């Protein structure tokens, strides 16, 4: 028996029904904020690890060029800044940001999971770029901290997606605290998305503002005036800050010689790179990398060496 006529008749009835229900579409709403976030939001995992931490972990006057989230599984130390002491306990998460200076205090071995990351609302615009304080909170029973390391260790794709979703859920309350500022940053990111994407993809030292504007089919002077009006920063200063952020990240994460890193960043030689870096950071690239290695690998206090300080000396 040929069922084709019935199928055609069914499709016809379905189409007539869809036309009758079309007015219902007028009740559907659209969120520009959600749409912009969906198009631009990106969680970039730069590094991660887990294990038992020893006295080498302690350090003072620390500052990273990326965000770092720690999940602690019990007591053993604290993270301290000028505003508060965050003493470790089970399921405590602590967030340090690029503008946050802090100390790490070790008292006894403890278990932790960490992740270095950027949470970008759009290219180059990090959600925590303006945050100067250490943030922390204790995860609730339903927030899935138990078994997180096991899911990462499994190496499965589905488990990896689950862990990234977990990270976003953990970070959401921290993001909520900055909602008013983030709304403005998201608006800027939307307006200058093409510029930010281009800078993230291929901006190097020596790039002229005029050439950058030409690549975006914009007039240099009007472009620079508009950028300063909208952001409060000159385009040149913003570009230098982006280059510095990239340089700091490379120095702490890439073991290659400074000469090679300078070349990758677009500097003619190591001398020009060092002069640029010291002008903006106050230390040479060698000093910056050396201070970080020293802080993270040597000079740790012995267990029980005294109470946790309430501020960085």
N, C-alpha and C positions, 0 to 999 in steps of 0.2 A: 504493500500500500504506500502510495506516495504521500509523504508527510510535508512536502514543501509548501503546499497552500496553507496548511495550518500554521506553519512557522511564519509565513509571510503575514497571515492574518493576526497572529500574536504580536509580531513586531509593529504592525499598524496600530493595534489597540494600545500597545505600550507608548507609541509615539503620541497618540491622541491624549493619553493620560498625562504624559509629560507636559504637553501644551496647556492642559487644563490647570496643572500645578505650577506653571511658570511664575504666577504672581508671588508665590512663596519666596522666590529668590530676592525679592525686595527687602526681606527681613535679615539678609546676610550682611554682616558688618566686616570691616577691614581695618586692621591695625597697622599704620605705617611704621611704628616702632618695632613691632614684631617682624614685619617684612624686612626692614633694614638690618635687624639683628640676624635674621635667618640668612640673609645674603652675605653678611660680613663677619659674623662671629666665628672665631677660630681658636681652639685650644691647642697650643703648640707645646708639646712635651719635649723639652730640651735634654733632660737627663732624669734618671730616677734610680733608686736603690733601696735596699733594706738590710737589716742585720743588727748585730750587737755593737754598741758604740763604747769606745774606751776613752781614756783621758786625753788622747791626742785631739779629740773633738773640740775641746775648750778653746775659746778665743775671744778677743775684745776688739771693739771698734770695727766690726764687720759690716760690709755693705756689698750687695750683689748687683750685677747689672740685669738680673731677671727676678721673677718672683720665685719664692720657695715655700712649699707647704710641707710641714712635718706632721705625721701622725705618730703619737707616742702610745706605747702599750703598757706603760707603768711608770713609776717614779724613777729618779736618778739624776735630775739636774733641773735646769731652767734656762729660758731665754729672757734676757733683760734688756729693756731700753730705758730712755729717760722718763718714761711715763708709767711703766708697770713691770712687775716680775711675773712671768708666766711659768709657774712651777709644774713640772710634768706629772701627769696622772693618766690612768687608763682612758683611752679614746679621746685624749686632748689633741686638737689640731691647732697648729700655730702657723700663721702666714707672715712671712717677711717680704717686703717689696723693695724695688730699687732705690727708693728715697729713704728707706728705713735703716738707721744705724743701730746696732745692737751688740750684745755680748752673749756668748754661749758658755754656760757654767756646767761643769761635769762634777757629780758627786760619787756616783757608782755606775757600773755597767747598766745600760738600758737598751731596750729594743725599740727600733723606730723604722718607719717607712717615710721616704722623702721623694719629692718630685720638684724639679726645676721647670718652670713653664712661663708662657706668656698667654694671657687671655685677651685676645684682640677683638675689639668691637668692629674694627675694620683694619686694613693694613697700617701698621706702625702705631696704632692707637690702643694702648694697653688699658684694661679696665682699672688697674691699680696704680697707674702712673703718678697720681697725686697723693697717694697714701704714705704718710710719714711715720705712722705708728705701727708697732707690732700688733697684729690682730690674733685673737684666739677664741675658741669655744670648745665645749665638750660635746661630742656627738651623742645623740640619743640612741636608745636601744634599737630603734627601727631604721637607723641611718647606714647600716651595712658595713661597719668597720671590720667586724669579724670576718676572716677569710679573704680579705682584700689581697694579701700577699700571695695566697694560694692561687687566686684567679690570675694574677700577673705571672706567677711562675709557670702556670699551665702552658703558656705560649699560644693559646688558642685565639683565633680572630674574634669569636663571639665574646670570649672573656675580656679581651682587650677593649672592645666596645663597651662592655659593662663597666670596666674600671674608669674609662673616660667619662661615661655618664655619671658614675659615682662622684668623680672629682667635680663635675659641674654642679651637682646637687650640694656638695660640701661647700663650694665657693659661693653659691647663690646668696646665703645670708650676709656674707661679707660684701658682696656687690650691692645688696639692698641698702646697706648703710650709707652708700655713696650715690644713691639714685639721682638726686638733683644735679650733681656735678656730671654724672655719666650721661644724663640726657643731653646736656650741652655738648659734651665730647662726641656723642653719637651723631648729633646734628652736624658738627664740623666734619666728622669722618665721612658723612654722606655727601656733603657739599664738595669736599676735596678728595673724594675717593680715587679719582684718576691720578692725581698728584701723589697721594700716599702709596698707591700701588706701584707707580713708576719708581719712586724712591726706594721702596722695599726691594724691587726687582734688580735694579742695576745702578743705583747711585754710588758714585765713587768720589774720592778726594779730587779736587781740581775742577769738578763740574761747575760750569758757570750758570748763574741764575737765568741769564738771557737764553742760553741754549735749552735749559729745562723748560722755560716758558714757551719757547718756539716749538718744542716737541709736543706741547699740549695745545698748540694753536692759540696762544694767549699773548697779549702785549705785556712785556716785562714790567713796566712801571705800574700800570693799573693792576696787574696781578699781585705785585708786591704790596701795594697800598691796601688792596682788599684782604690779603692774607694777614697783614698786621692789624687791620681793623677787627677782623674776626677772631684772631687768636691772641692778640696782645704781644706777639713776638714777631720780629722780622723774619723773613723767609731764610735769610742767610744764617741767623742764629739757630733757627729750627733745624736746618740742614746739618749744621755743625753738631748739634745735640744728637741727631740720628747717627752721624758718623762716629761720635764718641761712644754711643751705646753699643754699636757694632764692634768697635775696637775693644772695649772692655770685655765684651762677651767672648771674643776670640782669644784674648790674652788669658782668660781663666779656663777656657774649655778646649783650646787647641794647643797641642804641645810643640808645634813648629816654631822655628826661630823667629824672633821679632822682625828680622829683615824680610822674611817670607810673608808674614802677616801684613807688613807695611805695603808690600807690593800688591797683595790681594785687595787691600783697601784703596788702592789707587795712588799711593804716595810715590814720588820719584825715588826716594831712598829712605833708609832708616832714620837719618838725621831729621828730615822734614816731618816724619811721623812723630818722632820723639818731641820735637818742638811743639807741634800741634797738641799732642796728648798732655804735655806738662802745662801748657797754657790753660787747658780746660779742667784738668784733674788735680794739678798741683804736685804731681809726681810723674817721674818718667815711666815709660812702659815697663822697664826692667824693675823699678821700685814697686810699681803696682802689682805686678805678677809675683815678685819676691815677698812682698808683705802678705799677700793672700796665702801663699804656700806656707809661710812661717806661721800665720795665724791658724791655719787648718792642720798643720802637721807637727808643730813643736811648741814648747812653752806651756804645756797643760798643767794645771794645778794638781797636786796629789789628792786622792780621795780624802774627804773630811778636812780639807785645808781651811775651812772657815765658812761662815754664812754667805748666802747668795747676796751680792750687793744690790741695793735698790736703784742704783743708777750707774751709768758707765762713767768711770773716773775720768 
